[in-house]
Amino acid sequence: QVQLVESGGGLVQPGGSLRLSCVASRRLFGINVMGWYRQAPGKERELVAIITSEFTTNYADSVKDRFTISRDKAKSTVYLQMSSLKPDDTAVYYCYLVVMGSPEVWGQGTLVTVSS
């Protein structure tokens, strides 16, 4: 089964930027969706952004115009560029992958803390 490994989390001040990366353990073929979810303490996991194998994107309203999702198919990698970060963006960010006909796959999560 494919595995996902995230990187790029950390501590950043409000208004700052971070870029998260997630690489899949093998080349991806067929129709698939990669993306990011997050879970803040005491809250449910929520969608942040997704991108399909055809490069169609979708964002949560709370991150539109601040976050940008992209992917490099050749590297089986998805990125999340986060700008104008707010304390409310503090959460564990999870990478997500679903390939048509296969179960969902989740990464182990990377912590993003926005604090002064």
C-alpha positions in Angstrom: 0.0 0.0 0.0 1.2 3.5 -0.8 2.4 5.6 2.2 2.4 9.3 2.6 5.1 11.3 4.4 4.5 15.0 5.3 7.1 17.6 6.1 7.3 21.4 6.6 5.3 22.0 9.7 6.5 24.2 12.6 6.1 27.4 14.5 5.4 30.6 12.7 4.2 34.0 13.8 0.8 35.4 12.7 1.0 36.8 9.2 3.8 34.4 8.3 4.1 31.7 5.7 4.9 28.0 5.6 5.0 25.3 2.9 3.9 21.8 3.6 5.0 18.9 1.4 3.7 15.4 1.2 5.3 12.7 -0.9 3.8 9.4 -1.8 5.9 6.2 -1.6 5.3 5.3 -5.3 4.3 6.8 -8.5 0.6 7.4 -8.8 -1.5 6.3 -11.8 -5.0 6.8 -12.8 -7.6 9.2 -11.5 -6.7 10.3 -8.0 -7.1 13.1 -5.4 -4.4 14.4 -3.1 -5.0 17.0 -0.5 -4.8 18.3 3.1 -7.0 18.1 6.0 -6.4 19.6 9.5 -7.5 18.9 13.0 -7.2 21.5 15.8 -7.3 20.5 19.4 -10.9 19.7 20.5 -12.2 19.9 16.9 -13.1 17.5 14.2 -10.8 17.0 11.2 -11.7 19.3 8.4 -10.9 19.8 4.7 -8.3 22.4 3.9 -7.7 21.9 0.1 -7.6 19.1 -2.4 -6.3 18.7 -6.0 -7.2 16.1 -8.5 -4.9 14.3 -11.0 -6.4 16.7 -13.5 -5.3 19.7 -11.4 -8.8 20.7 -10.3 -8.6 22.3 -6.9 -11.0 23.0 -4.1 -10.5 25.0 -0.9 -12.2 25.5 2.4 -13.7 29.0 2.6 -11.5 29.8 5.6 -8.3 29.4 3.6 -9.3 30.7 0.2 -7.0 33.5 -1.0 -4.4 32.6 1.7 -3.4 29.0 0.9 -2.4 27.4 -2.5 -2.4 23.7 -3.2 -0.2 22.3 -6.0 1.2 19.0 -7.1 4.1 17.6 -9.0 3.0 14.4 -10.6 6.5 13.3 -11.6 7.5 13.4 -7.9 4.2 12.1 -6.6 4.2 15.1 -4.3 1.5 17.6 -3.1 2.3 21.0 -1.6 0.4 23.4 0.5 1.7 27.0 0.5 0.2 28.8 3.4 0.4 32.6 3.7 -1.1 35.2 6.1 -1.3 32.6 8.7 -3.6 33.1 11.7 -3.7 31.5 15.2 -6.9 29.7 14.1 -4.8 27.9 11.5 -3.0 26.1 14.3 -3.6 22.4 13.8 -2.1 19.0 12.8 -2.2 18.9 9.1 -2.8 15.6 7.4 -2.0 14.6 3.9 -4.7 12.6 2.1 -4.8 10.5 -1.0 -7.5 8.5 -2.7 -7.0 6.6 -5.9 -10.1 5.5 -7.8 -10.9 2.0 -6.7 -8.6 2.0 -3.7 -9.0 2.8 0.0 -8.1 6.3 1.3 -4.6 6.8 2.6 -3.5 9.3 5.3 -0.2 10.6 6.4 1.0 10.7 10.0 0.4 14.5 10.3 2.6 17.5 10.8 2.0 20.2 13.4 1.6 23.8 12.4 1.5 26.3 15.3 0.8 30.0 14.6 1.7 32.0 17.6 3.7 35.1 18.6 
